[in-house]
Amino acid sequence: MGADLLKERAAPGAKAAAPIAGSIWKERLLRIVGLVQRHPRILALFGFVSGIASFVLVDRQEEFARVIPLLMLLSWAWLVLENVLSRSLSRRFGHELPAGVLRYATQMIHQESLFFVLPFFFVTTAWNSGQAFFSTLLLGAALVAIIDPVYYKWLAPRRWTYLAYHTLTLFAVLLTALPILFHLTTPESYKLAIAVAVVLSLPSLSRNVPFDGWGRWAALGALSLALGATGWLARSWIPPATLWLTDVAVTASLDDDRTPAESLGTVTGAQLRSTGLFAYTAIRAPRGLDERVYHVWQHDGIEVDRIALDITGGRERGYRSWTHKRNFPDNAVGRWQVRVLTEAGQMIGALRFQVVD
């Protein structure tokens, strides 16, 4: 009986321990959030520095380069599961996370993610193409994330704009992290990034759909298909985050060491008929990636040749590849370019030259 009485007296104390522990945990969390709110630019700076560090490590094939992208993906997993985790914490400690803390955590992840991916996209963007729009859009999104009045008063209340912003950020993180973590090719990464971004956006989409029953599911399916189709059709405007050109040349010859001769900006028809032209590209593909790329020869915007090339990553100065074109049309005068594309249709870069009479 004495043991039973002891148990009965101990029980209330045990029940009281959880709220006390929850209060301490909540107080510490709010203290950390308050500190970060007083110095919001530190997070953005940390994100940008970590992005540059990751880019340098990836370029050097350091194993540590996997850590930061993995943290980015884990933070997004938390963001997607925040409602489930909040309920679990509530059951465990008897307290719910304040809505302000969750909103600020979301903003923090947006900041970290956008400033993390910016160095990758800025290096790989062909700035004289439509890719400049996408990378500029990412820069604008990153600035919005660190300007509280714009983020909270303009972006957050607009549900569909906020959803597009959220999906764009996740998509950019996936394009950067997947090749680094899993050694996927650029086409594999692109397709998987679209699929994952669509799936993980479904919880947010479902909250914004005003229908019930079958209409809700039909609307979700249509929106998901539209989102995936938009991502696929826009692929030529999206830089390949882990592939970039280190050297290019349009030249009449290559020496025995596969080094191009003088790069030509203007070529005569007689030169074309005599020796043809080499399109030389050195493509940096870190982390030992194996890719198939294409040299697409275009005359006045019209494709006349598409030649496949297999590249292997790892060489510091880029994997050297070239195509030698001799069969030019009789009337070759005009503007030419050789677009370097991935299998998914993303442009790595372009070489331009002009043929004169």
ZAMARGU-4260 file (C-alpha; in steps of 0.2 Angstrom, whole numbers, plus 5000, padded with zeros to 4 digits):
<rodrens>
0) 5000/5000/5000 | 5014/5012/5004 | 5021/5008/4986 | 5004/5012/4979 | 5003/5029/4988
5) 5020/5033/4983 | 5015/5030/4965 | 5000/5041/4967 | 5010/5055/4974 | 5023/5054/4960
10) 5011/5054/4946 | 5005/5072/4947 | 5024/5078/4948 | 5027/5067/4932 | 5013/5075/4923
15) 5019/5093/4928 | 5036/5089/4921 | 5031/5090/4903 | 5023/5107/4903 | 5039/5114/4913
20) 5050/5106/4900 | 5039/5112/4886 | 5040/5130/4893 | 5059/5130/4894 | 5060/5123/4876
25) 5048/5136/4870 | 5057/5150/4879 | 5074/5145/4872 | 5066/5144/4854 | 5058/5161/4855
30) 5075/5168/4862 | 5084/5161/4847 | 5070/5167/4835 | 5071/5185/4843 | 5090/5185/4841
35) 5088/5181/4822 | 5075/5193/4820 | 5086/5207/4826 | 5099/5202/4814 | 5090/5195/4799
40) 5104/5200/4786 | 5116/5188/4795 | 5105/5173/4788 | 5106/5180/4771 | 5124/5182/4772
45) 5127/5165/4779 | 5116/5157/4765 | 5127/5166/4751 | 5143/5162/4759 | 5138/5144/4761
50) 5133/5144/4743 | 5150/5150/4737 | 5158/5137/4749 | 5148/5123/4741 | 5151/5129/4724
55) 5170/5129/4727 | 5170/5112/4736 | 5159/5105/4721 | 5172/5112/4709 | 5186/5103/4719
60) 5176/5087/4721 | 5176/5088/4740 | 5165/5076/4749 | 5160/5089/4761 | 5151/5098/4747
65) 5137/5086/4750 | 5134/5092/4768 | 5126/5109/4764 | 5114/5103/4750 | 5109/5089/4761
70) 5105/5102/4775 | 5095/5112/4762 | 5084/5097/4757 | 5081/5092/4776 | 5075/5110/4780
75) 5063/5109/4765 | 5057/5092/4772 | 5054/5100/4788 | 5044/5114/4780 | 5033/5102/4771
80) 5030/5092/4787 | 5028/5107/4798 | 5010/5104/4802 | 5013/5086/4807 | 5028/5091/4817
85) 5019/5105/4826 | 5005/5093/4831 | 5019/5081/4838 | 5027/5094/4848 | 5011/5100/4855
90) 5007/5082/4861 | 5024/5080/4867 | 5027/5096/4877 | 5009/5103/4878 | 5013/5118/4869
95) 5010/5123/4851 | 5023/5133/4841 | 5017/5151/4839 | 5012/5155/4821 | 5025/5169/4821
100) 5039/5157/4824 | 5033/5145/4809 | 5031/5160/4798 | 5048/5166/4802 | 5056/5149/4800
105) 5048/5148/4783 | 5056/5165/4778 | 5073/5159/4785 | 5072/5143/4774 | 5068/5154/4759
110) 5083/5165/4763 | 5095/5151/4765 | 5089/5142/4750 | 5089/5156/4738 | 5106/5163/4743
115) 5113/5146/4743 | 5108/5142/4725 | 5112/5159/4717 | 5131/5156/4715 | 5128/5140/4705
120) 5115/5148/4694 | 5125/5164/4691 | 5140/5155/4685 | 5131/5143/4674 | 5119/5156/4666
125) 5121/5161/4648 | 5117/5179/4650 | 5114/5183/4632 | 5099/5171/4632 | 5082/5168/4641
130) 5092/5161/4656 | 5096/5178/4661 | 5077/5180/4666 | 5077/5165/4677 | 5093/5170/4686
135) 5087/5188/4688 | 5071/5181/4695 | 5080/5171/4708 | 5090/5186/4713 | 5074/5196/4715
140) 5066/5182/4725 | 5081/5182/4737 | 5080/5201/4739 | 5061/5199/4743 | 5066/5186/4757
145) 5077/5198/4766 | 5065/5213/4765 | 5052/5210/4779 | 5039/5223/4773 | 5039/5216/4756
150) 5039/5198/4761 | 5026/5199/4775 | 5015/5213/4768 | 5015/5210/4750 | 5020/5192/4746
155) 5013/5182/4760 | 4995/5188/4759 | 4994/5184/4741 | 4991/5165/4742 | 4995/5161/4724
160) 5010/5172/4722 | 5017/5165/4738 | 5014/5147/4732 | 5023/5151/4715 | 5037/5159/4725
165) 5038/5144/4737 | 5038/5131/4722 | 5051/5141/4713 | 5063/5141/4728 | 5061/5123/4730
170) 5064/5119/4712 | 5080/5129/4712 | 5086/5120/4727 | 5082/5103/4719 | 5091/5107/4703
175) 5107/5111/4713 | 5107/5098/4726 | 5101/5082/4717 | 5117/5081/4705 | 5128/5084/4720
180) 5120/5072/4732 | 5116/5058/4720 | 5127/5060/4705 | 5112/5061/4693 | 5114/5068/4676
185) 5107/5085/4672 | 5091/5077/4663 | 5088/5065/4677 | 5090/5079/4690 | 5078/5091/4680
190) 5064/5078/4678 | 5066/5073/4696 | 5066/5091/4702 | 5050/5094/4693 | 5041/5079/4700
195) 5047/5082/4718 | 5042/5101/4717 | 5025/5096/4711 | 5022/5083/4724 | 5028/5094/4738
200) 5018/5108/4732 | 5002/5098/4734 | 4999/5102/4752 | 5000/5121/4748 | 4989/5119/4733
205) 4976/5109/4742 | 4974/5124/4755 | 4972/5136/4741 | 4959/5126/4731 | 4941/5133/4735
210) 4932/5117/4730 | 4926/5101/4739 | 4924/5083/4735 | 4928/5077/4717 | 4930/5095/4711
215) 4944/5098/4723 | 4953/5082/4717 | 4950/5087/4699 | 4957/5105/4702 | 4972/5098/4711
220) 4976/5086/4697 | 4974/5100/4684 | 4985/5112/4693 | 4999/5098/4696 | 4999/5094/4677
225) 5000/5113/4673 | 5014/5115/4685 | 5024/5101/4678 | 5021/5105/4660 | 5026/5123/4663
230) 5042/5117/4671 | 5046/5106/4657 | 5042/5118/4643 | 5053/5132/4652 | 5068/5120/4652
235) 5078/5130/4639 | 5077/5145/4650 | 5084/5136/4666 | 5103/5135/4668 | 5110/5118/4671
240) 5116/5122/4689 | 5131/5110/4689 | 5137/5112/4671 | 5146/5127/4664 | 5158/5131/4650
245) 5176/5135/4654 | 5183/5138/4636 | 5175/5140/4619 | 5181/5143/4601 | 5175/5143/4583
250) 5191/5139/4574 | 5198/5132/4558 | 5209/5119/4566 | 5215/5110/4581 | 5233/5106/4585
255) 5239/5088/4590 | 5236/5093/4609 | 5217/5096/4604 | 5220/5115/4607 | 5210/5126/4596
260) 5219/5138/4584 | 5213/5157/4584 | 5194/5159/4588 | 5185/5166/4573 | 5171/5179/4574
265) 5169/5181/4555 | 5172/5168/4542 | 5171/5169/4523 | 5162/5156/4512 | 5178/5151/4504
270) 5185/5146/4521 | 5170/5135/4525 | 5172/5126/4508 | 5191/5124/4511 | 5193/5117/4529
275) 5176/5118/4537 | 5174/5124/4555 | 5177/5117/4572 | 5166/5121/4587 | 5177/5118/4602
280) 5170/5118/4620 | 5177/5113/4637 | 5163/5109/4649 | 5165/5108/4667 | 5155/5094/4675
285) 5161/5092/4693 | 5158/5077/4704 | 5162/5065/4690 | 5146/5067/4681 | 5143/5058/4664
290) 5133/5068/4652 | 5127/5068/4634 | 5127/5085/4627 | 5123/5091/4609 | 5131/5104/4598
295) 5116/5111/4588 | 5122/5121/4573 | 5110/5135/4568 | 5109/5147/4553 | 5099/5162/4555
300) 5090/5154/4569 | 5086/5138/4559 | 5093/5121/4565 | 5104/5113/4552 | 5114/5100/4562
305) 5113/5092/4579 | 5128/5082/4585 | 5129/5071/4601 | 5144/5071/4612 | 5147/5061/4628
310) 5157/5070/4641 | 5164/5065/4658 | 5166/5076/4672 | 5181/5079/4684 | 5194/5088/4673
315) 5199/5104/4681 | 5199/5114/4665 | 5183/5105/4658 | 5180/5090/4647 | 5186/5095/4630
320) 5174/5091/4615 | 5172/5097/4598 | 5162/5095/4582 | 5169/5097/4564 | 5157/5103/4552
325) 5161/5103/4533 | 5144/5101/4524 | 5138/5119/4525 | 5124/5125/4513 | 5128/5133/4497
330) 5122/5150/4503 | 5129/5150/4521 | 5130/5169/4522 | 5122/5175/4538 | 5122/5173/4557
335) 5127/5156/4564 | 5128/5150/4582 | 5132/5133/4590 | 5121/5130/4605 | 5127/5118/4618
340) 5112/5109/4625 | 5109/5095/4638 | 5098/5080/4634 | 5084/5089/4643 | 5086/5104/4632
345) 5094/5116/4644 | 5107/5127/4636 | 5125/5127/4643 | 5131/5140/4632 | 5132/5146/4614
350) 5146/5150/4601 | 5142/5164/4588 | 5150/5168/4572 | 5146/5176/4555 | 5148/5171/4538
355) 5152/5184/4525 | 5152/5183/4506
</rodrens>
